């Protein structure tokens, strides 16, 4: 059974294109107008995205800002998949800077 789990993890990494690091970080997702906020936990992270667990099954907007206070980090994200209270996200460029930059934002010192 453990062999099957490792094989599935490998397949998931191949689809993602980047290695994920397991975490347990408190975070807050904000809609783009910063009028709503959702508490969540970052369960794994890579330079390209993350998996979030929400406190309860909620509908996050398709695009939002993710703040991770313990890492002093802010990333903008788009939802890639949803499964009840678990959400897969892909990091994207800061919309305020999107006219000047392109591509995936660098993760700086995160996910260290």
SULLIN-V467410 format. One record per helix or strand of 3 or more residues. SS is the DSSP state (helix for helix, strand for strand). FROM is the first residue (numbers start at 1). LEN is the number of residues. If there is no record, write none. Layout:
ss=SS from=FROM len=LEN
ss=SS from=FROM len=LEN
This chain:
ss=helix from=2 len=15
ss=strand from=21 len=10
ss=strand from=37 len=9
ss=strand from=49 len=6
ss=strand from=63 len=6
ss=helix from=69 len=3
ss=strand from=73 len=11
ss=strand from=86 len=7
